[in-house]
Amino acid sequence: MMGSGNLEAKQTVFVAGGSGGLGKAVAKLVASRGSHMAIFGRRIDVLEGARNEIQQLARSSSQEINAVAVNELFKAQARIPDALYCAGGGNHAQNGFLVDITANQLEACMKNNYYGTLYPIKSLVDIWIEDDRKNAQQESSLPKLRQVVIISSAAAFVALPGSIAYTPDKVAARALADTLRLEFLRYSCPSSTYSVHCAFPGDFISPGFYLEQHTKTPLTKRMQGTNSYPSSDKFALLIIGAVDDGKFIICKDSISASLLFTSMTGPSPKRGLGIMDSLVGLLVNWFVWSALRLRWEALCKKDGEEWRQKRVC
């Protein structure tokens, strides 16, 4: 169910992948609004450092700011969260062409970016459904707002060689959000309203961004071109603002991602009344994609010729 998604202070938010990058930026901003917070990640030492940063931004000493290793279940937490941000992932260790990366790298990227999103959602939805069952007989003036925010990527709208492990994972995350949007209609009830939101950031400044530049192929860089990149803090602000407004599709940091979405709406609801997305989508399909395809195909052919020459030598 879509609509206004403004979380009030003193509600509880979980952030999967909250130890760094965009996840930590989201956690810091949410904590500054007064919410209780738990961040989840793999390395407890990094998590503790992030928790200390987030704690500095808490509005009151009564706020709970916790750091939890991913092997500890959501069920072990004292509070049931009102919202879950899935911001983990990355691909700096799996960049490369299909012939250059291993099956293990492909599997690791899928685990990190797709299953690392799916499993936390599955765990929390089970908790929410059970909580709704327990509270079914209790009268409430307002339903609880239960939110899932999936961080996909602008990569879900394009197909860049050199990101063969990463792009399918982010397409899968988008498909997960589309499916959950409909499935959540089954779970919304008088006591709870379920909503899902999906963000598609382009590149942004973070520790992972700098690592990625060392492993990204020259062809991928040429196809992407030169851009200016927002900070993770700026994008976190845009995401949370869009979630507050009840937006399902979030492409606010990138004009390119916003334009590309219009030609790939699929089962996703169009933004606003849908008129602009429909009209712009026609133009993007006719002109933008036609130009991009010609340019990218030429770049790939040239790169292939250079690669074959090196193999001969």
Phi, psi and omega per residue, in radians:
M1 nan 2.175 -3.126
M2 -1.628 2.953 3.129
G3 2.554 -2.930 3.141
S4 -1.062 2.312 -3.076
G5 -2.102 0.546 -3.034
N6 -1.303 1.962 3.060
L7 -1.359 2.305 3.125
E8 -1.479 2.800 3.075
A9 -1.028 2.667 3.129
K10 1.326 0.065 2.956
Q11 -1.453 3.000 -3.018
T12 -1.975 2.327 -3.101
V13 -2.232 2.322 2.999
F14 -1.825 2.477 3.060
V15 -2.212 1.911 3.035
A16 -1.397 2.234 -3.013
G17 1.410 0.584 -3.043
G18 -1.586 0.165 -3.086
S19 -1.492 -0.207 -3.117
G20 -2.903 3.024 3.059
G21 1.011 -2.418 -3.087
L22 -1.128 -0.647 -3.141
G23 -1.061 -0.777 3.115
K24 -1.167 -0.662 3.113
A25 -1.085 -0.728 3.078
V26 -1.096 -0.790 -3.107
A27 -1.081 -0.715 -3.139
K28 -1.120 -0.744 -3.116
L29 -1.190 -0.741 3.137
V30 -1.139 -0.705 3.120
A31 -1.105 -0.634 3.140
S32 -1.161 -0.282 3.110
R33 -1.587 -0.075 3.037
G34 1.817 0.093 -3.112
S35 -1.417 2.605 2.908
H36 -1.184 2.624 -2.950
M37 -2.500 2.435 2.940
A38 -2.351 2.222 3.088
I39 -1.884 2.538 -3.068
F40 -2.176 2.453 3.119
G41 -2.912 -3.077 -3.058
R42 -1.520 -0.705 -3.002
R43 -1.809 2.004 -3.044
I44 -1.149 -0.556 3.132
D45 -1.151 -0.735 3.097
V46 -1.187 -0.693 3.107
L47 -1.040 -0.746 -3.127
E48 -1.127 -0.693 3.081
G49 -1.077 -0.749 3.107
A50 -1.139 -0.706 3.136
R51 -1.047 -0.716 3.136
N52 -1.109 -0.690 3.088
E53 -1.116 -0.763 -3.107
I54 -1.163 -0.668 -3.126
Q55 -1.039 -0.594 -3.138
Q56 -1.108 -0.378 -3.084
L57 -1.733 -0.024 3.136
A58 -1.076 2.513 -3.097
R59 -1.398 -0.386 -3.137
S60 -2.623 2.799 -3.132
S61 -1.253 -0.246 -3.131
S62 -1.438 -0.175 3.107
Q63 -1.216 2.408 3.051
E64 -1.669 2.144 3.097
I65 -2.138 1.894 -3.045
N66 -2.058 2.625 3.045
A67 -2.086 2.241 -2.992
V68 -2.310 2.262 3.051
A69 -1.198 2.579 -2.997
V70 -1.142 -0.323 -3.141
N71 -1.376 -0.039 3.056
E72 -1.701 2.295 -3.015
L73 -1.318 2.678 3.021
F74 -0.993 -0.584 -3.091
K75 -1.107 -0.352 3.142
A76 -1.384 -0.153 -3.114
Q77 -1.415 2.575 -3.071
A78 -1.233 -0.502 -3.085
R79 -1.965 2.539 2.971
I80 -1.548 2.153 -3.065
P81 -1.297 2.693 3.029
D82 -1.559 -0.381 -3.091
A83 -2.571 2.588 3.065
L84 -2.245 2.137 3.013
Y85 -1.772 2.134 3.115
C86 -1.764 1.696 -3.006
A87 -2.122 0.235 3.119
G88 -1.363 3.070 3.077
G89 2.105 -2.874 -3.061
G90 2.307 2.953 -3.058
N91 -2.625 0.278 -3.051
H92 -1.087 -0.462 -3.131
A93 -1.552 -0.042 -3.108
Q94 -2.222 0.309 3.054
N95 -1.226 2.627 3.093
G96 2.404 2.934 3.098
F97 -1.391 2.815 -3.061
L98 -0.994 -0.640 -3.107
V99 -1.315 -0.219 -3.053
D100 -1.805 -0.232 -3.127
I101 -1.951 2.786 -3.046
T102 -1.649 2.894 3.063
A103 -1.080 -0.613 3.114
N104 -1.127 -0.655 3.090
Q105 -1.157 -0.707 3.090
L106 -1.063 -0.753 -3.139
E107 -1.181 -0.717 -3.137
A108 -1.111 -0.668 3.137
C109 -1.160 -0.705 3.101
M110 -1.118 -0.744 3.118
K111 -1.093 -0.738 -3.058
N112 -1.222 -0.728 -2.974
N113 -1.749 -0.619 -3.140
Y114 -1.726 -1.016 -3.140
Y115 -1.119 -0.524 3.069
G116 -1.162 -0.273 3.017
T117 -1.683 -0.798 -3.056
L118 -1.124 -0.814 -3.026
Y119 -1.137 -0.766 3.055
P120 -1.056 -0.675 3.120
I121 -1.115 -0.815 3.115
K122 -0.979 -0.829 -3.116
S123 -1.056 -0.771 -3.075
L124 -1.301 -0.676 3.127
V125 -1.073 -0.671 3.076
D126 -1.029 -0.732 3.127
I127 -1.142 -0.764 -3.131
W128 -1.102 -0.773 -3.116
I129 -1.091 -0.730 3.115
E130 -1.151 -0.678 3.102
D131 -1.125 -0.693 3.087
D132 -1.096 -0.696 3.139
R133 -1.099 -0.741 -3.138
K134 -1.153 -0.570 -3.056
N135 -1.744 0.214 -3.050
A136 -1.051 -0.569 -3.076
Q137 -1.575 -0.100 -3.115
Q138 -1.526 2.377 3.119
E139 -1.435 2.398 3.131
S140 -2.428 2.379 -3.121
S141 -1.237 -0.593 -3.140
L142 -2.282 2.438 3.097
P143 -1.238 2.622 3.024
K144 -1.207 2.475 3.077
L145 -1.677 2.097 -3.119
R146 -2.035 2.005 -2.994
Q147 -2.078 2.432 2.974
V148 -2.107 2.225 3.122
V149 -2.065 2.013 -3.105
I150 -1.771 2.199 3.071
I151 -1.656 1.782 3.044
S152 -1.551 -2.264 -3.137
S153 -2.931 2.685 3.004
A154 -1.064 -0.328 3.077
A155 -1.050 -0.383 3.128
A156 -1.175 -0.275 -3.116
F157 -1.753 -0.089 -3.089
V158 -2.296 3.058 -3.136
A159 -2.404 1.480 -3.051
L160 -1.711 2.111 3.014
P161 -0.973 2.497 -3.056
G162 1.743 -0.235 3.075
S163 -2.110 0.619 -3.030
I164 -1.139 -0.466 3.106
A165 -1.451 -0.621 -2.961
Y166 -1.479 -0.798 -3.031
T167 -1.004 -0.834 3.130
P168 -1.049 -0.556 3.131
D169 -1.147 -0.697 -3.119
K170 -1.333 -0.517 2.988
V171 -1.126 -0.714 3.110
A172 -1.119 -0.662 3.111
A173 -1.125 -0.671 3.078
R174 -1.132 -0.750 3.115
A175 -1.108 -0.622 3.072
L176 -1.065 -0.780 3.136
A177 -1.109 -0.761 3.121
D178 -1.066 -0.716 -3.128
T179 -1.218 -0.748 3.126
L180 -1.119 -0.596 -3.136
R181 -0.982 -0.713 3.112
L182 -1.383 -0.739 -3.115
E183 -1.105 -0.595 -3.139
F184 -1.124 -0.388 3.070
L185 -1.108 -0.495 3.099
R186 -1.212 -0.560 -3.006
Y187 -1.596 -0.416 3.117
S188 -1.089 2.379 -3.020
C189 -2.598 3.105 -3.133
P190 -0.979 -0.478 -3.089
S191 -1.649 -0.290 -3.075
S192 -2.566 2.476 3.014
T193 -2.039 2.121 -3.113
Y194 -1.726 2.418 3.055
S195 -2.525 2.662 3.103
V196 -2.264 2.558 -3.122
H197 -2.380 2.523 -3.076
C198 -2.308 2.149 -3.115
A199 -1.846 2.546 -3.091
F200 -2.220 1.245 -3.125
P201 -1.234 2.562 2.889
G202 -1.408 -2.875 3.080
D203 -1.118 2.471 3.069
F204 -2.479 2.768 -3.059
I205 -1.276 2.146 3.100
S206 -2.839 2.938 3.066
P207 -0.988 -0.685 3.126
G208 -1.126 -0.568 3.133
F209 -1.076 -0.762 -3.114
Y210 -1.208 -0.657 3.082
L211 -1.111 -0.662 -3.088
E212 -1.140 -0.554 -3.113
Q213 -1.141 -0.438 -3.129
H214 -1.383 -0.364 -3.070
T215 -1.966 -0.192 -3.126
K216 -1.207 2.413 -3.102
T217 -1.253 2.632 3.071
P218 -0.993 -0.634 3.118
L219 -1.089 -0.779 3.129
T220 -1.032 -0.750 -3.135
K221 -1.124 -0.698 3.129
R222 -1.152 -0.682 -3.136
M223 -1.200 -0.616 3.127
Q224 -1.292 -0.557 -3.092
G225 1.366 -3.050 -3.120
T226 -1.743 2.235 -3.114
N227 -2.374 2.877 2.929
S228 -1.647 2.531 -2.997
Y229 -2.101 2.326 3.085
P230 -1.309 2.855 3.067
S231 -1.379 2.803 3.074
S232 -1.124 -0.569 3.111
D233 -1.104 -0.724 3.141
K234 -1.138 -0.750 -3.112
F235 -1.211 -0.615 3.078
A236 -1.016 -0.725 3.121
L237 -1.092 -0.720 3.131
L238 -1.160 -0.724 3.133
I239 -1.079 -0.892 -3.071
I240 -1.116 -0.655 3.077
G241 -1.086 -0.718 3.131
A242 -1.197 -0.662 3.087
V243 -1.124 -0.736 3.081
D244 -0.991 -0.605 -3.125
D245 -1.467 -0.016 3.105
G246 1.383 0.352 -3.110
K247 -1.296 2.403 3.047
F248 -1.487 -0.920 3.115
I249 -1.616 2.233 -3.105
I250 -2.182 1.899 3.113
C251 -2.252 0.586 -2.912
K252 -1.238 -0.381 -3.062
D253 -1.499 -0.250 -2.958
S254 -2.359 2.048 3.057
I255 -1.122 -0.666 -3.136
S256 -1.054 -0.846 3.141
A257 -1.089 -0.698 -3.137
S258 -1.100 -0.734 3.116
L259 -1.178 -0.775 -3.106
L260 -1.119 -0.594 3.109
F261 -1.048 -0.622 -3.068
T262 -1.071 -0.437 3.137
S263 -1.691 0.043 -3.088
M264 -2.403 0.700 -3.061
T265 -1.168 -0.674 3.130
G266 0.923 -2.318 -3.122
P267 -1.407 -0.072 -3.131
S268 -1.241 2.491 3.056
P269 -1.190 2.433 3.070
K270 -1.211 2.717 -3.104
R271 -1.370 2.599 -3.126
G272 1.064 -2.366 3.095
L273 -1.440 -0.145 3.112
G274 1.567 -0.172 -3.088
I275 -1.164 -0.837 -3.100
M276 -1.134 -0.779 3.119
D277 -1.041 -0.690 -3.132
S278 -1.154 -0.789 -3.112
L279 -1.211 -0.782 -3.133
V280 -1.152 -0.621 3.127
G281 -1.034 -0.666 3.096
L282 -1.101 -0.760 -3.137
L283 -1.167 -0.706 3.132
V284 -1.100 -0.763 3.129
N285 -1.137 -0.714 -3.081
W286 -1.273 -0.767 -2.951
F287 -1.951 -0.900 -3.022
V288 -1.137 -0.916 -3.110
W289 -1.155 -0.610 3.111
S290 -1.061 -0.764 -3.140
A291 -1.219 -0.747 -3.130
L292 -1.103 -0.763 -3.128
R293 -1.029 -0.806 -3.137
L294 -1.080 -0.779 -3.119
R295 -1.155 -0.824 -3.081
W296 -1.190 -0.655 3.108
E297 -1.113 -0.693 3.111
A298 -1.129 -0.747 3.121
L299 -1.099 -0.716 -3.117
C300 -1.179 -0.719 3.118
K301 -1.106 -0.763 3.127
K302 -1.115 -0.752 3.120
D303 -1.107 -0.644 3.118
G304 -1.148 -0.688 3.097
E305 -1.091 -0.759 3.130
E306 -1.136 -0.678 3.131
W307 -1.127 -0.738 3.141
R308 -1.172 -0.661 3.093
Q309 -1.090 -0.695 3.113
K310 -1.163 -0.631 -3.139
R311 -1.188 -0.631 3.113
V312 -1.175 -0.711 -3.136
C313 -1.223 nan nan
